[in-house]
Amino acid sequence: MTSHDPAARLWAPRHRGWKLAHHLLPAFILVAVLLGAGVWGLTAQEWLLSSPLLALGVGVGWSIVREYRRGGADEPPATAAVVTSTGRRAATRFATTRASAYTGGLTVGVAVVTLVSALALGADTLTEYDGAAHLPPLLAAVMLLGVGVIVTIEGVRMLKLSAEQPPGVYLTRSRIVLVGQAPTAELFWKDVTGVRAEDPAKHGPLGQRHPLGERGPSRIVVRHRPGGGSAEERLTILVQYLTCDPNLLLASIEHYAATPADRPRLGTDAALAA
């Protein structure tokens, strides 16, 4: 694969241990709030409110455990096939996190508990509604219903991914295909106008946000003009989901975008040895 000068590396290795905990601080706080509110609901015998809160707390806690279980070593690129808009194509795959069927099932289970509890809480509140005193539980039911729908969508997406081709960034002779982070997206090399690593901009005059802290930029952005049009679009690869070396991925995209003569080796062992 295309080499990358260590002196020019933009990303440090993934955080482990306390550094990882530091970057998951908002998730830790959310778990504490959800579990604390759930325990309060149990002591107050508010079963319809405590059940979804405890389930959501467990679900978020499991997501933290998954982060700790991720290995510290980068997964090397590999030759793989990818389904594109014109059929299956040989590709060189840079891996991203894979959603397991177990985690997807757990997510759907949490969503079901949340939805059922939200509907039951809303129905129970409406049958006894007599003014402002019942407004907070009714609003809580609406919020839980919204959260349940969002978690259901995410759980179904994870189950679908676990049954389909492995997620990752696939480089083929003709295009880049992104599978897993969002709805599958693809763009042709001929339409690429630029590649860069960046952090998202803050709103206002405060510069940029740095979601990954000192590790490096949070995303790789490939700018392109589909169909040769004048309007420029962006394909965004989120670094936090990559299990490969983002430095190598960025160098490879830059190289093949600028060197059409080398693209035929993508999807072959020659690309891995280059």
N, C-alpha and C positions, 0 to 999 in steps of 0.2 A: 504494500500500500504506500501511497505517497508519504514520504518522510516529512517531519516537521521539526525545525530547529528548536532544541530544548530552550535556548535563550529567548525564543520568541513565543513560548507557551503563554496562552492567555488564562488557562484554567489550572488551578492547583487540583490535587486529588480530592475526591469526595470526602466530606467531613465524616468523622467517626466519633464515637464517645461523647464527651461533653460538648465538643464543637457542634456535633449533630443536634444534641439536645438544645443548644442555644438557638439554632435555626428553627427548631420545632416549638419554641416557647409559646407562640399563639395557640398551637394545638394542645399543649399541656394545660394552658389556662382554660380552653374550651372544655376539655375533659373534666377538669375540676368543677367548672360551673355546672355542666350537665349532670355529673354524678351527685354533686351537692344538692342541686335542685330536685333530683330524683329521690334522694334519701329524705329530703324535707317532705316531698309528696307522700312518701311511705309513712312517715311519722304522723302526717296530717290525714292519713287514710284517703288521699286523693289518688286512687289507683289509676284512673284514666289519664292523669297528668304525669304521674311518676313512671309508668311503664315505658312510654316513648322516650322520656328523658334518659332513663337508665339504658335503654337500648341504643340510643344515639351516642351516649357516653362510651359504651362498650365498643361501638363501631369506630368512633374516632380513636379510641385507645388502640384498637387493632391496627389502624392505619399507621400509628406511630411505631408499633412493633414491627410492621412490615419494613419501615425505613431502617430500623436497626438491623434487620435480618439481611438487608442488601449487602453483598460482599463489597470489600474495598477495592478489589482488583477490577480493572477495565476488561470488558469482554471484547476480544479481537474481532475485526471484520470477518465475514464469512460469505461464501458463495451460496446464493439461495434463489428461488424463483418467486416472482411477485405477480399478482393479478393486476393488470392495467386496463385502461379503457379499450385497448385493442388486443386483449388476450394476455396469456402468461408470457413473461419475459425473464430471461436470466439476469441476475443482478448481484451486486455486492451489497450485503446488508450490514448496516451499523445498528446495533441492538438498542432498544429502549425497554423500559420495564414491561413485564408481561403480566397481564391480569389472570390470576388463577381461577379455576372454577369454584374452588372453596371460598376465596375472598369475594367473588361475585355473588355466590349463594348467600354468604353472610350479609352482604350489603342489601340484597333483595329482602332477606328476612327482617333486617332492621327497618327497611322501608315499609314492609307489610305491618309490622307492629305499630309503627308511627301512624300510618294511614288509618288503620282500624281504630286506634285509640283516639285520633283526631276526630273521626266521624262520630264515634260514640260520645266523646266529650261534647261535641257540638250539638248532637241530638239531645243529650241529657240537659244541656244548658238551655236550649230553646224551649223544651217542654216546661221548664220551670221559670222561664225568663219573666222578670217583673221590674226591669229598669236597670239603672246604672250598676247595681251590685253584681249583676251577672255579666256585665260587659267584659271584664278582664278574662274570665274563662272562655268566653266566646271568641275574643281576639286570639287567645292562646290556641284554640282549636283551629282557627284559620291559619295561623302561622305554622302549626305543626302539619297541617294538611299540605301547605306549600312545600315545607321541608321534605315531607314524605314523597311528594311527586318528584322532586329533584333527585332524591336518593334512589328512587325507583328507576329513573332514567339512567343514572350512573351505574346501578347494579346490572341492568339489562345490557348496557354497553360493555361492561366488564365480562359478562357471561358470553356475549357475542364474540368478543376478542379472544377469549380463552378457547373458543371452538374454531376460530379462523386462523389465517396465517399469522405467524409471529409478528408483533409490532416492531417497527424500526424505520430507519431511513434507508430506502433502497435506491442505489444508483445503477441505472441501466444504461445501455448504449445511447438511448434516445432521450431519457428523461430522469427526473427525480420523483420518487413516490414516497409519500409520508403516510405510514399506517400506524394507527393506535392512539395518538395524542388528541385527535379530533377526527371528524369525518375524513375518510381517506382523500388525500389531495395529491395531485401530480402536476408537474410542469415540465416542459420540454427544454432541453439545454439551449436550443436556439433562441428561446425567449428570455433567457437569463440576462439581466443587465448589471447585476452587482451582487456581491456577497459580503456581509459584515457581521461581526458579533457586537451586540449592544444590550443595554439595559433599557427598560421602559421609561419613558419620560414622565416626570411629575407634572401635574396640572399647575400652572402658574410659573413664577420665576425661580423656582427652587432647584432647577436642574433635573437630575435623573434619580430614580429609585435604584437600589441595589439589592434585589431579593436574595441573591446568593452570597451576600456579604463580600468577604475578601477572596472568596474562591475564584470569582471571575464573572464575566457577563452572564445574564440569565437566559439569553436566547441567541440563536443564529438566524439571521434574516436573509432570505434570498429574494432579491427584487427581480421582477420580470414583467414583460409586456406580452400578455397572451395574444396569440394570433398576429403579432406584429403591430398591434394597436398603439395609440399614443398614451393611453392611461396605464400608469405603472401600478402593479399590485405587489403583494408581499406574501411569501410562504415563510411561516415562523416555526422554527424548531426549538422547543423548550428544553434547555439543558438539564433541568432538574429531573427529567424522565430518562435521560440517556444513561445506559449502562456501559457504553463504549467510551473511548477517550474523545471528548469534544474537540480537543486540539487537532486530532487526526481527522475527524469528520470535517471540520472547517477547512483544513488544508486540502483535503481530497475534493471537496466541492469547488474550492477556488481553482484547483489545478485542472479539473475536467471541464469546468466552465470556460477556462481560458485556452485549453488545449484539445480541440476536437479530434486531433489525430490519435490521441490516446484512449478515446472513449470505447473503441471496439474491444478492449481487453476487460472492460467492466463485466462482471458476471462470470469471469473465468479465473483460474488459478493464477494467471499472469498478473491480475490486478492485486492479488494478495501478496505476491512476491516483489512487486515494484517498489 
